[in-house]
Amino acid sequence: MIRDLTDSEARAALPLKWGAVPQGTVPAWVAEMDFAPPPAVTAALTAAVGRGMLGYSCHPGTAQAADLNAAFRGFAERHWGWDVPADSSTPVGDVVTGLRLALDELCPPGPVVVPLPCYPPFRDVVALAGREAAYVGLDPDHDHDDRAAAALDLAAVEQHLEAGARTVLLCHPHNPLGRVAHRAELEALRDLVHAHGARVLVDEVHAPLVLPGQERFVPYLSVDPEAVLVTSHSKTFGTPGLKTAQIVLTDPEETQRLRALPIAANHGHSGLGMVAGAAAWRDSDLWLHALRSRLRVQAEDLRDLLAEHLPQARVRPLEATYLAWLDLRAYGVADPAAVALEHGVRLAPGHDYQPGLEGHVRLNLATSEQRLVQIVTRLAAALT
Ligand SMILES: Cc1ncc(COP(=O)(O)O)c(C=O)c1O
């Protein structure tokens, strides 16, 4: 059910991921999968294009947006047992745009707590919103077999809240560490944040990618209805180019205020993105099931390949996402991604996620088995 793209298909389908590397180099950097999208998504898009549906997308709150909202509610109920309030999603251009809009319009003034390492645009979005970032370390080098390690350091968050921070920007599940926070951690964060009159802004774009064998995902809004959720079907169902994400708020009045913003503040979402989103959330469960099983196998294969070719690499057990976080410091190379590029594989450098951090890379394992072998053996050739 999960169809691997050939090199030429991938090059045509994923212009950023594959277009940024020369022929012969394996791209394992940006978070896109080398798999064909779910058949239901492709069919819905093909039908929409056949109907000539290329006009402006509708306003938030009208029929098409309502369909996306209903499809997301169904998904959240089936997969997470979360009863999302009716009509609580507002379409936005993409997740990053949604985070920026939320900081501008929905989050209290003051510095923003950002756990590090983080998805790099988190830092940019905070800066562009004119906010100060208050960083909290997640310790990327903790004991990799200790699940409690790399949890959010609530004492450090509290210090920032006491010093005036009023927003906590959470990535749940976490990119790049691939960790999923459990209910008790989320509840403790909620209590801390509420005690300081602050708000959590949570990015759950990787939530459908919690891998088999993990506890059921707990959506942050289900424990803290005062938070702001930004999510999208894009990472899981392979549609980031269609530019559609959702801001979810549980307070209907706040939703109305968000939808009443001038078009110039929120105009980037696309009609085709909404069509894809509805088909992804509503009609792609079997495909998603197959995807998660496949990613679990890929993660196990990666561990085996590393044990064979790079035995001193430390890799976090992957709980979610298709992005593995590798600690390669034992090989004594400050920027392993730069050296790997010279050997025909493009990885994401660790310092992109935490400035100054040496010896780490993020490796995208959502590719064919053959390419995964090439990625590891070429990295090994670069480091040894
Ligand atoms: C945590 C996280 N948020 C947001 C994005 C980007 O989402 P979008 O393309 O919808 O802005 C990514 C992409 O990898 C991501 O990992």
The ligand as an ORCA input file, in Angstrom:
! r2SCAN-3c Opt
* xyz 0 1
  C       7.322     20.727     13.657
  C       7.058     21.239     12.285
  N       6.207     22.259     12.113
  C       5.940     22.756     10.898
  C       6.538     22.229      9.776
  C       6.245     22.837      8.440
  O       4.906     22.788      8.181
  P       4.329     23.732      7.015
  O       5.043     23.354      5.771
  O       2.872     23.378      6.990
  O       4.585     25.131      7.449
  C       7.433     21.185      9.908
  C       8.113     20.666      8.723
  O       8.933     19.820      8.746
  C       7.692     20.668     11.184
  O       8.525     19.643     11.356
*
